[in-house]
Amino acid sequence: MQNTDRLGRQDHESFYTWAKRIQNTVQYYETCSRIRIHERPPYPRSRQDVYAYIAHIRRIVSRLPNR
């Protein structure tokens, strides 16, 4: 999968930094779109959790106008 939306793990980025960045991105898009999966998304503790958050972000972005 290509990293065109900058959600993938960057070169030399630790897992914890990546997971926190994805968690913050989920919070941002949920706030903008008013689509929520949780009150506050829990910290993703595994790669599967991070990938589930990325899929959720992409679903939200696809529903936003002008995208």
SEVO-533833 format. One line per 2 residues: number of its first residue (from 1); for each residue z, x, y of N, C-alpha, C, O, CB. Coordinates in Angstrom, 3 decimals. Atoms other than C-alpha are relative to their C-alpha. Last residue first. Glycine has a CB too. Example, Ala and Ser with C-alpha at 12.3 -4.5 7.8 and 13.67 -1.06 7.14 Angstrom:
BEGIN
2	-0.060 -0.820 -1.190 7.140 13.670 -1.060 0.730 -0.770 1.090 0.899 -0.261 2.198 -1.415 0.414 0.462 | 0.000 0.890 -1.190 7.800 12.300 -4.500 0.000 0.900 1.200 0.665 1.936 1.181 1.246 -0.992 0.027;
This chain:
BEGIN
67	-0.097 -1.132 0.919 -1.118 -12.544 15.325 -1.164 -0.020 -0.932 -1.279 0.851 -1.795 1.310 -0.023 -0.785 | 0.649 -1.188 -0.553 -1.418 -14.717 18.426 0.157 1.228 -0.885 0.235 2.347 -0.377 0.555 0.296 1.367;
65	1.282 0.185 -0.696 1.035 -17.313 17.143 -0.505 1.326 0.555 0.273 2.245 0.814 0.142 -1.031 1.140 | -0.128 -0.063 -1.454 3.694 -16.219 14.658 -1.367 -0.240 0.649 -2.393 0.181 0.115 0.586 1.372 0.442;
63	-0.174 1.343 -0.566 3.296 -17.437 11.089 0.089 -0.010 1.523 -0.008 -1.067 2.147 1.241 -0.632 -0.570 | 1.220 0.767 0.240 1.846 -14.174 9.723 0.074 -1.408 0.582 -0.961 -2.026 0.832 -0.277 -0.079 -1.486;
61	1.039 -0.466 -0.910 4.663 -12.240 11.398 -1.289 -0.799 -0.202 -1.998 -1.078 0.765 -0.262 1.503 -0.208 | -0.325 0.464 -1.347 7.279 -14.326 9.581 -1.119 0.374 0.969 -1.559 -0.458 1.762 1.345 0.595 0.472;
59	0.174 1.451 -0.018 5.655 -13.786 6.186 0.263 -0.559 1.399 -0.476 -1.421 1.873 0.936 -0.666 -1.024 | 1.445 0.276 -0.024 5.300 -10.047 6.902 -0.294 -1.498 -0.023 -1.259 -1.943 0.597 -0.686 0.677 -1.188;
57	0.505 -0.324 -1.336 8.980 -9.805 7.796 -1.481 -0.343 0.098 -1.925 -0.939 1.079 0.228 1.493 0.326 | -0.474 1.064 -0.886 9.953 -11.583 4.556 -0.515 0.221 1.425 -0.951 -0.727 2.078 1.545 -0.063 -0.008;
55	0.817 1.179 0.320 7.804 -9.184 2.515 0.385 -1.170 0.906 -0.482 -1.909 1.370 0.169 -0.397 -1.493 | 1.325 -0.264 -0.556 9.485 -6.260 4.299 -0.927 -1.184 -0.273 -1.696 -1.580 0.604 -0.594 1.301 -0.595;
53	-0.082 0.188 -1.444 12.904 -7.752 3.533 -1.359 0.214 0.649 -1.739 -0.538 1.546 1.033 0.953 0.607 | -0.121 1.448 -0.197 12.002 -8.048 -0.161 0.095 -0.324 1.493 -0.491 -1.306 1.949 1.242 -0.553 -0.753;
51	1.333 0.576 0.184 10.778 -4.430 -0.096 0.018 -1.525 0.149 -0.951 -2.108 0.636 -0.554 0.384 -1.375 | 0.797 -0.365 -1.169 14.119 -3.325 1.374 -1.396 -0.609 -0.104 -1.913 -1.146 0.876 -0.091 1.535 0.141;
49	-0.475 0.790 -1.139 16.042 -5.240 -1.278 -0.839 0.272 1.240 -1.218 -0.652 1.960 1.474 0.304 0.288 | 0.460 1.362 0.235 13.912 -3.720 -4.044 0.439 -0.913 1.143 -0.325 -1.775 1.577 0.533 -0.526 -1.344;
47	1.393 0.083 -0.428 14.495 -0.268 -2.568 -0.543 -1.412 -0.183 -1.338 -1.881 0.632 -0.860 1.001 -0.778 | 0.946 -0.561 0.972 18.219 -0.781 -2.928 -1.412 -0.119 0.549 -1.657 -0.845 1.512 0.115 -0.718 -1.375;
45	-0.585 -1.123 0.726 21.266 -1.399 -0.745 -0.924 0.613 -1.041 -0.558 1.594 -1.688 1.255 -0.440 -0.663 | 0.706 -0.169 1.280 19.754 -3.634 1.924 0.478 1.266 -0.716 0.435 2.359 -0.152 -1.535 0.063 0.229;
43	0.629 -1.318 0.062 22.442 -4.297 4.558 -0.694 0.155 -1.350 -0.061 -0.033 -2.389 1.049 1.134 0.219 | -0.855 -1.069 0.512 23.123 -8.005 4.645 -0.773 1.306 -0.059 -2.002 1.314 -0.134 0.551 -0.360 -1.392;
41	0.469 -0.559 1.261 20.943 -10.139 6.889 0.932 1.112 -0.483 1.285 2.003 0.289 -1.431 0.533 0.151 | 0.301 -1.387 -0.332 23.053 -11.886 9.505 -0.438 0.649 -1.303 0.326 0.657 -2.268 1.246 0.752 0.653;
39	-0.557 -0.101 -1.347 23.214 -15.652 9.364 -0.255 1.398 0.547 -0.810 1.557 1.634 1.521 -0.320 -0.001 | -1.456 -0.161 0.027 20.867 -15.514 6.413 0.493 -0.066 1.442 -0.294 0.039 2.383 0.426 1.358 -0.693;
37	-0.330 0.013 1.421 17.222 -16.363 5.664 1.505 0.107 -0.186 2.038 -0.338 -1.202 -0.718 1.145 -0.740 | -1.134 -0.788 0.487 16.400 -17.404 9.204 0.114 -0.083 -1.515 -0.127 -1.127 -2.120 1.302 -0.477 0.650;
35	0.033 0.169 1.456 13.235 -18.513 10.955 1.092 0.902 -0.555 1.072 2.114 -0.337 -1.429 0.354 -0.617 | -0.999 1.004 0.394 13.865 -18.888 14.690 -0.100 -0.370 -1.471 0.273 -1.475 -1.863 -0.154 -1.250 0.845;
33	0.699 1.125 0.617 10.657 -16.941 15.368 0.919 -1.157 -0.365 0.446 -2.238 -0.718 -0.718 0.466 -1.226 | 1.212 0.407 -0.728 11.943 -14.401 17.863 -0.609 -1.274 -0.561 -1.093 -2.119 0.192 -1.033 1.114 -0.037;
31	-0.414 0.479 -1.311 15.462 -14.198 16.408 -1.205 -0.525 0.774 -1.130 -1.579 1.405 0.701 1.119 0.789 | -0.659 1.287 0.214 14.152 -13.956 12.858 0.460 -0.601 1.323 0.415 -1.818 1.502 1.193 0.160 -0.951;
29	1.008 1.028 0.246 11.719 -11.272 14.002 0.621 -1.358 -0.285 0.045 -2.381 0.087 -0.884 0.407 -1.156 | 0.849 0.207 -1.170 14.454 -9.148 15.589 -0.987 -1.140 -0.233 -1.079 -2.053 0.587 -0.752 1.287 0.346;
27	-0.776 0.713 -1.008 16.956 -9.576 12.761 -0.842 -0.311 1.229 -0.750 -1.408 1.782 1.224 0.814 0.398 | -0.195 1.372 0.484 14.354 -8.606 10.182 0.764 -0.812 1.038 0.380 -1.940 1.346 0.755 -0.006 -1.355;
25	1.279 0.678 -0.192 13.407 -5.553 12.263 0.080 -1.445 -0.477 -0.465 -2.340 0.169 -1.120 0.743 -0.742 | 0.112 0.321 -1.423 17.058 -4.493 12.468 -1.298 -0.742 0.293 -1.324 -1.635 1.140 0.077 1.275 0.844;
23	-0.988 1.042 -0.280 17.375 -4.692 8.669 -0.077 -0.426 1.468 -0.019 -1.619 1.765 1.426 0.497 -0.342 | 0.551 1.250 0.537 14.141 -2.712 8.284 0.963 -1.160 0.264 0.523 -2.255 0.612 -0.279 0.135 -1.522;
21	1.127 0.363 -0.852 15.426 0.039 10.590 -0.615 -1.325 -0.460 -0.973 -2.167 0.363 -1.063 1.119 -0.007 | -0.559 0.522 -1.256 18.771 0.081 8.744 -1.118 -0.439 0.944 -0.988 -1.458 1.622 0.888 1.068 0.686;
19	-0.595 1.300 0.283 17.005 0.443 5.377 0.568 -0.631 1.276 0.418 -1.834 1.489 1.102 0.138 -1.063 | 1.081 0.955 0.259 14.801 3.266 6.698 0.567 -1.402 -0.207 0.069 -2.364 0.377 -0.824 0.431 -1.234;
17	0.642 0.229 -1.293 17.760 5.162 8.155 -1.093 -1.041 -0.133 -1.225 -1.923 0.716 -0.576 1.307 0.563 | -0.937 0.772 -0.812 19.691 4.748 4.901 -0.572 -0.301 1.387 -0.357 -1.389 1.923 1.323 0.753 0.134;
15	-0.020 1.398 0.438 16.744 5.829 2.764 0.867 -0.838 0.930 0.496 -1.957 1.284 0.514 -0.110 -1.448 | -0.914 0.274 1.104 16.329 9.014 4.778 -0.044 -1.477 -0.364 -0.467 -2.313 0.435 1.436 0.421 0.363;
13	-0.970 1.019 -0.395 13.212 9.561 6.859 0.902 -0.293 -1.193 0.415 -0.534 -2.298 -0.712 -1.303 0.499 | -1.306 -0.612 -0.291 11.383 12.853 6.280 1.033 -1.004 0.507 1.983 -0.620 1.189 -0.168 1.101 1.024;
11	-0.234 -1.358 0.508 7.964 11.152 6.392 1.354 0.503 0.488 1.692 0.355 1.662 -1.133 0.966 0.450 | 0.690 -1.065 -0.715 8.262 7.470 7.253 0.305 1.349 -0.643 1.278 1.492 -1.384 0.404 0.006 1.486;
9	-0.861 -1.144 -0.260 9.305 4.744 4.822 -0.816 1.128 0.601 -1.854 1.508 0.059 0.700 0.466 -1.286 | -0.246 -0.902 1.121 7.113 1.726 5.128 0.876 1.160 0.414 1.122 1.388 1.598 -1.309 0.515 -0.566;
7	-1.209 0.438 0.690 7.480 -0.837 7.887 0.340 0.894 -1.176 1.473 0.879 -1.659 -0.158 -1.423 -0.472 | -1.118 -0.930 -0.238 5.043 0.891 10.248 1.311 -0.462 -0.629 2.387 -0.073 -0.174 0.203 0.187 1.486;
5	-0.937 0.733 -0.848 2.607 -2.067 10.171 1.285 0.777 0.262 2.230 0.244 0.842 0.334 -1.329 -0.635 | 0.590 0.307 -1.292 -0.267 0.116 8.939 0.951 -0.754 0.924 0.784 -0.699 2.142 -1.251 -0.801 -0.194;
3	-1.114 0.164 -0.918 1.701 1.736 6.115 -0.512 -0.314 1.405 -0.121 0.348 2.366 0.877 1.262 0.015 | 0.064 -0.788 -1.215 -0.882 1.345 3.416 1.134 -0.373 0.937 1.679 -1.475 0.882 -1.345 -0.189 0.692;
1	0.000 0.844 -1.171 0.000 0.000 0.000 0.000 0.894 1.241 0.741 1.875 1.308 1.221 -0.963 -0.006;
